[in-house]
Amino acid sequence: MRKDLLKVLAPITFIVIALIFYFVLLGTRGVELVRSGSGAAIGLGIGVLLLPLVGVWILYASLRAGLQHQHLARRIHAEGLELDVTDLPRRPSGKLDRDAADALFEKVKLEWEADPDNWRNSYRLARAYDHAGDRGRARDTMRRAVELERRERHGTA
């Protein structure tokens, strides 16, 4: 378990440190452009200064979402409600066979339709969307699962 955690955290830590370095470097260049006094350089400098701000926001949002998803994954695992895909046929790439992923999705969708306000069903549906290759709906449904779980945890459901 410890080794698996290191395999995940090491690259994330490296990327975060590299991005912070890049944001500082970009910010420094933006300040230099603004200080130059030239109208065009000031405009460009302001634009360059906005890039690290947007980058920090994206980095924060991505890390926060990842931690929230991991929290739900731990809870689902502890409750024994993970989707079992071990026996499903796979393509040579390792991804689930399309027909198998679609069948899994239909099964999980029926569970979700029976109780759409249960975060566990939304989590499972998000994973089924992911296995079926629909990343956009998987993200939207996972956001819903995170919100429903937060409400449950805080008693505001």
Secondary structure, 3 states (H helix, E strand, C coil): CHHHHHHHHHHHHHHHHHHHHHHHHHHHHHHHHHHCCCHHHHHHHHHHHHHHHHHHHHHHHHHHHHHHHHHHHHHHHHCCCCCCCCCCCECCCCCECHHHHHHHHHHHHHHHHHCCCCHHHHHHHHHHHHHCCCHHHHHHHHHHHHHHHHHHHHCCC
